[in-house]
Amino acid sequence: MAKQEHEIGWKELNVGCVIDEPGNAACYRTGDWRSQRPVYNKDRCIRCGTCYIFCPDMAIKALEDGYIEHDLYYCKGCGICAQECPADAIAMVDEEE
Amino acid sequence: MAIKVGMEVSIAAAQAVKQANTDIIAAYPITPQTHIVEHLAELVNNGELDAEFIPVESEHSAMSVCTGSSAVGARSFTCTSSQGLALMSEIVYIASFLRLPILMLLANRSLSGPLGIWNDHSDVMSIRDCGWIQVFAENGQDVYDHVFIGYRVAEDRNCLLPFLVNLDGFILTHMIEPIEMMDQDMVNRYLPPYQPLYTLHPDHPVTMGAFTGPALYTETKKAQDEALKGSLPYIMKGWQEFGDLTGRYYHPIERYKTEDAKIILITQGSLGGTASIAIDSLREKGESAGLVKIRLWRPFPFEEFREAVKGAELVVVIDRAISYGGPGGPLAGEIRSALYAQERRPRVVNVIAGIGGHDVAPEDFEQIIRQARKSSGEGYEIYGVRE
């Protein structure tokens, strides 16, 4: 994975700040934007995959056994997964807690 | 062989754009730039110039087209004045950040209001910090030559910056002058085809103009600032090689009788020619006066400037734009900054003159200098204004 934004010095930038490596949006830590984070209660999870389908940032990993895992590198904390979960298995908590 | 012809400066400028094998011309007509663009339209229409002429609906679109065409590797040209520049200014800043070597001729005209069509420098000063290389032409030959120099320097892999040539509206654009035209072979030797570093091409996808957040923004701006500052030696190289080819040498600071001068007048653009007549007259009267013409406005040639005025006791700066409520004209602000940290520095007197087409004659310069001798150097004066 390429360097994070905050690790790049000005001399390392391409002329005109052109990005010549496709797909490097994957390096962008959108998880920094989060003010609330999802807390997953595996005991309540019915493995329906609704959260996985609704997540707008593909920040939920579907595991082989049907359970899920949040990818906090990308999760912006929008709360859609918690809202859509039919089993109340995801709760949103403030980041500072 | 180069030939000398009598020609309107606008027509000569258009001929130079043709000789430079420009690929794309995107411009919207505005007085006093019109003749340049009209003549280019004619050249393209008559099949004399193999370029795409895009008659855009505004200057905002003109600069947008040039940004796009330069990004795909086309040698791109535009030309405007006053309100036209104001309208395109949003994109002007983007072209320099993207490091696109666009050439623009700016036929300097006052900004509204009041509505006027005549010459001053308020248009270019409104985009002073746009990140382009900016030069001032004193006469028609300067304009013609700087079309080639502009492209050559802009497209240098060590620069890759857009290039702006200022030519005073009417005073230069509509003047018939003797101009030495280069032959095509000479042009081709000086100006090789443009080889872009990056282009928008589906086989090699790149992103130009990506979003940047606070974590990286400062670094991108530092890189841009260093690029413009770092272009100075390559601008000098472009001038040197042009001089070696044509015998016409240009410098960031043009000096006239400054060697032993105690009083130095400072001008930009076409005022330089008139001011030199005043200097001759003062010299005849036994005054130790000289003239410094600021040809290179960005990047500002601090070292060359300090060298040019180092023996002076009084420096009189003529500005053709007002920075309302500020420290003086934009040029004087620059010059005071350039001299502030010097141990010995001359008194700097700032005079605003020649705005909105008001003529400045040689005797006016002599009068300005007489008044400047009595001035403390505080603030600025607007010359010849009626109470």
Contacts between the chains, C-beta under 8 A, distances in Angstrom:
chain1	res1	chain2	res2	distance
A	4	B	215	7.9
A	5	B	213	6.6
A	5	B	215	4.1
A	5	B	216	4.5
A	6	B	215	4.3
A	6	B	216	7.3
A	8	B	216	6.1
A	8	B	219	6.3
A	9	B	219	6.5
A	10	B	219	4.1
A	10	B	220	7.4
A	10	B	222	4.2
A	10	B	223	4.5
A	10	B	226	7.2
A	11	B	223	7.6
A	13	B	219	6.4
A	13	B	220	6.4
A	13	B	223	4.9
A	14	B	198	7.5
A	15	B	99	5.1
A	15	B	160	5.7
A	15	B	197	5.6
A	15	B	198	7.1
A	15	B	227	7.7
A	16	B	97	6.9
A	16	B	98	4.5
A	16	B	99	3.7
A	16	B	100	7.3
A	16	B	160	7.2
A	16	B	198	7.0
A	16	B	208	6.5
A	17	B	97	7.4
A	17	B	98	7.9
A	17	B	210	6.8
A	17	B	212	7.1
A	17	B	220	5.2
A	17	B	223	7.1
A	18	B	98	7.9
A	18	B	198	4.7
A	18	B	206	5.1
A	18	B	207	6.9
A	18	B	208	5.6
A	19	B	206	6.2
A	19	B	207	3.9
A	19	B	210	5.4
A	20	B	198	6.7
A	20	B	204	7.9
A	20	B	206	4.8
A	22	B	205	5.6
